[in-house]
Amino acid sequence: MSAKEKAKAKAEQIIGKAVRKTAHMRGDKGMEAKGAALGLRGKGRERKEKGKDFFKR
């Protein structure tokens, strides 16, 4: 996994979690869903990169 892609995936996960928690405290369900989606996109990106690394061996 390239360091750039790994950092991008972690950043998406962290930002998504922060957005989700902030929106939850404010009671904004729409923004909460967007934060959750961003976190899931980060997790998906991380898994994709790990899969690519697995098949490179």
Buried (B, 14 or more C-beta within 10 A) or exposed (E): BEEEBBEBBBEBBEBBBEBBEEBBEEEBEEBBEBBBEBBEBBBEBBEEBEEEEEEEE
